[in-house]
Amino acid sequence: MTFPQGPVIWALVVVALVAVGAVLRARATNVKLRRHHAELRQERDALLHQRDELHVVHNGLLQRQSTELAEVRKDAEEETKAVLKAAVRTLQGLADEQQVVIEKAQRKYGDDPGILADLMAMDHANSQFGRRAQGIAVLCGGWLGRRETVASVFDVARSAQGRIRHFDRVRVNGQVNFSVVSRAVEPVAVVLAELLANATNYSAPGTPVE
């Protein structure tokens, strides 16, 4: 067997061997990089899947928390309203009893102007107290009660007038031929009293309200 002679030939052989080695190393490196890239992609996909699962779980927990908080608020509101309704019902009963006592005293001592004036002031204060209690009852979903008979619009307006602090500034001008059905008398009187109270409280002192 004859081997190539000369330095150039040997240099070419060495270069070729180095080139082949470099190509083989590059291919091996490329294979490793592809394998590593595939592994990273799999890990990324797994993390994305876990992220989506966590997002679903997180949204579920938020929805559950929101629902539970709404139920707690609703229960607390209903319990508060129930307590207030019971308290207001008691206060309304006491106000009604006091009104009966005042009316009896007015009939008994009506001949004395000084006592009658004091009783009228007590009557007016009790009416204001009753209006406030009715307002709280309405906010709590309570019942205002009803009259047995219809009432004229004039009587309802006069009743509302007597329930506010500055009643003497209200002018009820004339009467109309309209009546309010019995079940609506008290609700209308309560609403009208609040309107008159606002009108007298937020207008210039001494200004008549008609």
Buried (B, 14 or more C-beta within 10 A) or exposed (E): EEEEEEEEEEEEEEEEEEEEEEEEEEEEEEEEEEEEEEEEEEEEEEEEEEEEEEEEEEEEEEEEEEEEEEEEEEEEEEEEBEEBBEBBBEBBEBBEEBBEEBEEBBEEBEEEEEBBEEBEEBBBEBBBBBBBBBBBBBEBEBEBEEBEEBBBBBBBBBBBBBBBBBBEBBEBEEEEEEBBEEEBBBBBBBEBBBEBBEBBEEEEEEEEBE
